[in-house]
Amino acid sequence: MNVHFLGTAGYHPGERRQTSCVFLPEAGVMFDAGTGIFRATPLIAKESLHIFLSHAHLDHVFGLTCLLDIVPKTILKKVYVYAEQAKIDAIRNGMLHPLLFPAELPVEWVSLESLGDSLTLNDAVVRWFPLTHPGGSVGYRMDWEDLSLAYVTDTTADDTSPYWNEVREVDWLIHECNFCDSEIEFARMTGHSWTSAVLKGAKKARVQRLVMTHLQPLSENADPVDLAGSLAKHRDLGPDQIILADDLLCIEL
């Protein structure tokens, strides 16, 4: 099974990166629908698409509007969008208000509250858990019989954050890292994470492999969060395999 990083930036797209969108074509699962979603069309492999939104900030949901083009060009027959009900209401009454977007999206909206705390999807169990972020955010974990993956974005990594228990010993953790260690104050103020905090948390949670995404869009640097510098200073932090995501990165799980 492959995971495709269609967008790896936070806040807004730049020359190097589109905003957050992570796609598992073989599972028919997508995490967030940022501007990178337009790249999904040739990857669609199933008739159903399940989009799990972390929250309703525009950099994570604007790409939903692209479904008007994506669906007719693919084999898709059904698109489900999962989010907390308050976030669904905000998207439908705000971004998709007829004065802003005068078309009905071909999707079925599903509130996470209506499902409890998990969903069995084909051969995987999908669980969600709360994250601390302005307006609130949600993280996800998928468990197959012999594989596990978690998606955590738009939160401040901290030793005491309860969500680390939810991703404990996961095979693959996709985690936001919007700022480097020199920007900790701004990261805390905006509800985001910085490099050494993510590394430390992943190490503590015994994560097997870490992929950092939701990176700073203002930087054209290949290492916008100074991962190399943080690892040099903290050689004992982080799992054995750490990847800094770029747009169009494809990883075989």
C-alpha distance (Angstrom), angle and dihedral (degrees) to the residues before:
residue distance angle dihedral
M1 . . .
N2 3.80 . .
V3 3.78 131.4 .
H4 3.81 117.6 -152.7
F5 3.80 122.3 -156.9
L6 3.81 102.4 -147.4
G7 3.81 94.0 169.4
T8 3.80 128.7 15.0
A9 3.81 105.4 172.5
G10 3.77 131.2 99.9
Y11 3.81 127.5 -140.5
H12 3.82 99.4 5.5
P13 3.82 139.7 -2.9
G14 3.79 121.8 -93.6
E15 3.78 137.5 -174.1
R16 3.81 90.7 -81.5
R17 3.80 103.4 34.7
Q18 3.81 142.4 33.4
T19 3.81 119.3 -151.3
S20 3.79 125.9 -84.0
C21 3.78 120.1 -48.1
V22 3.82 125.3 137.9
F23 3.81 119.1 -176.8
L24 3.80 134.3 -166.5
P25 3.83 102.4 -172.0
E26 3.82 96.9 -175.7
A27 3.81 90.1 54.3
G28 3.81 94.5 40.4
V29 3.80 88.5 -128.7
M30 3.79 129.8 133.9
F31 3.80 128.6 -176.9
D32 3.80 112.6 -147.7
A33 3.77 126.9 -16.7
G34 3.78 107.6 -123.0
T35 3.77 125.5 153.1
G36 3.81 91.3 -72.4
I37 3.81 90.8 73.3
F38 3.81 92.2 91.1
R39 3.81 86.8 75.7
A40 3.82 91.8 63.4
T41 3.80 97.9 79.6
P42 3.84 99.5 88.7
L43 3.82 90.8 41.3
I44 3.81 98.2 57.3
A45 3.81 106.4 120.5
K46 3.80 104.5 162.4
E47 3.80 136.0 54.1
S48 3.81 92.0 -123.7
L49 3.80 127.5 57.0
H50 3.80 121.9 -164.4
I51 3.81 113.5 -161.5
F52 3.81 115.7 -167.1
L53 3.81 113.0 -163.5
S54 3.78 121.5 -155.1
H55 3.80 92.5 -158.3
A56 3.81 142.2 -36.8
H57 3.79 104.5 -91.6
L58 3.78 109.2 132.0
D59 3.80 96.9 -114.6
H60 3.81 87.7 63.1
V61 3.81 101.3 41.6
F62 3.82 109.5 28.6
G63 3.81 90.7 92.4
L64 3.81 90.8 66.3
T65 3.79 86.4 83.0
C66 3.83 88.7 63.2
L67 3.80 89.6 66.7
L68 3.79 88.0 84.1
D69 3.81 86.7 70.3
I70 3.80 99.7 31.3
V71 3.80 99.4 53.6
P72 3.85 98.3 54.6
K73 3.81 91.7 47.5
T74 3.82 95.5 52.9
I75 3.79 141.7 50.2
L76 3.80 90.5 -98.8
K77 3.79 115.0 136.8
K78 3.79 99.5 166.0
V79 3.81 134.4 27.2
Y80 3.79 120.8 -170.4
V81 3.81 121.5 -166.3
Y82 3.81 116.2 -160.9
A83 3.81 124.2 -163.2
E84 3.76 142.2 125.8
Q85 3.80 110.0 -68.8
A86 3.81 93.9 -115.6
K87 3.80 89.2 55.0
I88 3.81 92.0 48.6
D89 3.79 90.0 51.6
A90 3.80 91.6 49.1
I91 3.80 92.5 50.8
R92 3.80 95.5 46.0
N93 3.80 95.7 43.0
G94 3.81 94.8 39.2
M95 3.79 119.8 28.2
L96 3.80 92.6 22.0
H97 3.80 96.3 43.3
P98 3.84 107.9 134.1
L99 3.80 91.0 -115.6
L100 3.81 89.8 58.1
F101 3.80 101.7 31.7
P102 3.84 113.5 13.9
A103 3.82 97.6 -165.6
E104 3.79 136.6 81.4
L105 3.79 114.0 -118.0
P106 3.83 115.8 -128.1
V107 3.80 93.3 -122.7
E108 3.77 141.3 111.5
W109 3.80 112.6 -132.5
V110 3.81 116.3 -140.0
S111 3.80 122.6 -171.9
L112 3.78 115.1 -142.2
E113 3.81 89.2 -140.6
S114 3.82 89.8 63.7
L115 3.81 90.5 58.0
G116 3.80 100.8 46.8
D117 3.80 112.9 -134.5
S118 3.81 102.2 -39.7
L119 3.78 146.0 31.6
T120 3.79 131.0 -157.5
L121 3.77 107.3 -135.9
N122 3.80 115.2 -176.1
D123 3.82 103.3 -57.9
A124 3.82 97.2 -15.6
V125 3.78 137.1 78.6
V126 3.82 114.3 -137.5
R127 3.79 117.4 -158.6
W128 3.79 129.7 -178.6
F129 3.78 134.2 -159.2
P130 3.82 136.8 -177.5
L131 3.80 123.9 -93.6
T132 3.79 129.7 -164.5
H133 3.81 111.6 -111.0
P134 3.82 135.7 125.9
G135 3.79 103.5 -75.1
G136 3.80 91.2 8.6
S137 3.79 132.0 -87.4
V138 3.80 137.9 -149.1
G139 3.80 131.7 -136.2
Y140 3.80 125.5 -154.0
R141 3.78 137.9 -148.2
M142 3.81 126.4 -167.2
D143 3.79 120.7 -162.1
W144 3.78 124.0 -168.4
E145 3.80 123.2 177.3
D146 3.80 93.1 -89.4
L147 3.82 104.5 11.7
S148 3.79 139.5 55.1
L149 3.79 133.6 -170.1
A150 3.80 133.0 179.1
Y151 3.81 131.9 -164.2
V152 3.80 118.6 -156.4
T153 3.78 122.2 170.6
D154 3.79 140.4 154.5
T155 3.76 99.7 28.6
T156 3.78 138.5 105.1
A157 3.78 111.9 -105.0
D158 3.79 109.9 -133.9
D159 3.81 135.0 161.4
T160 3.79 90.4 -116.4
S161 3.82 97.3 46.7
P162 3.84 107.9 126.5
Y163 3.80 92.6 -144.5
W164 3.81 91.7 74.9
N165 3.81 86.9 73.7
E166 3.81 89.1 56.1
V167 3.81 93.2 56.3
R168 3.78 96.9 38.7
E169 3.83 113.7 146.3
V170 3.80 92.1 -5.1
D171 3.83 114.3 163.7
W172 3.81 93.7 -133.9
L173 3.80 127.0 20.0
I174 3.79 119.0 -170.5
H175 3.81 104.2 -164.1
E176 3.78 133.8 173.4
C177 3.79 119.7 -113.8
N178 3.77 107.6 176.4
F179 3.80 98.3 161.5
C180 3.78 141.5 37.5
D181 3.81 124.4 -125.7
S182 3.80 93.1 -91.4
E183 3.83 90.0 63.7
I184 3.80 101.2 53.0
E185 3.80 95.2 126.1
F186 3.81 92.8 53.5
A187 3.82 90.8 44.2
R188 3.80 91.4 55.5
M189 3.80 91.7 45.4
T190 3.82 92.7 53.6
G191 3.81 97.1 38.6
H192 3.79 97.9 -109.8
S193 3.80 139.1 122.5
W194 3.79 136.2 -110.0
T195 3.78 130.4 -146.0
S196 3.81 106.4 -98.6
A197 3.83 92.5 42.3
V198 3.81 91.1 55.9
L199 3.80 91.7 46.3
K200 3.79 92.3 48.7
G201 3.80 93.9 47.5
A202 3.80 93.2 47.7
K203 3.80 90.4 50.0
K204 3.78 92.2 49.3
A205 3.82 91.6 48.7
R206 3.82 90.9 49.9
V207 3.79 92.2 -122.5
Q208 3.80 110.3 -178.8
R209 3.82 99.4 -149.5
L210 3.80 130.2 10.3
V211 3.80 128.8 -156.3
M212 3.80 116.0 -171.4
T213 3.80 117.1 -150.0
H214 3.86 141.4 151.1
L215 3.79 87.2 73.0
Q216 3.80 131.1 179.9
P217 3.85 107.3 -74.6
L218 3.80 94.9 -160.3
S219 3.79 92.2 67.6
E220 3.79 122.8 79.4
N221 3.81 89.0 -171.6
A222 3.80 115.5 121.4
D223 3.83 86.8 -131.8
P224 3.82 104.0 38.1
V225 3.82 94.1 165.9
D226 3.83 96.1 46.4
L227 3.79 93.2 -118.2
A228 3.79 90.2 165.4
G229 3.80 91.5 54.5
S230 3.80 93.4 47.5
L231 3.78 92.4 49.6
A232 3.80 90.3 49.2
K233 3.81 90.2 54.4
H234 3.80 96.3 39.6
R235 3.79 106.7 34.6
D236 3.80 91.4 163.5
L237 3.83 94.0 58.0
G238 3.77 130.0 94.6
P239 3.80 133.3 19.1
D240 3.79 123.2 -65.9
Q241 3.81 93.3 -96.3
I242 3.81 119.5 48.9
I243 3.80 123.6 170.5
L244 3.78 128.2 -171.3
A245 3.79 104.1 -147.2
D246 3.78 123.9 -128.8
D247 3.78 126.7 -172.6
L248 3.82 112.0 -82.6
L249 3.80 92.2 20.9
C250 3.81 109.7 150.8
I251 3.80 120.2 -163.9
E252 3.78 126.4 -170.8
L253 3.79 107.0 -137.7
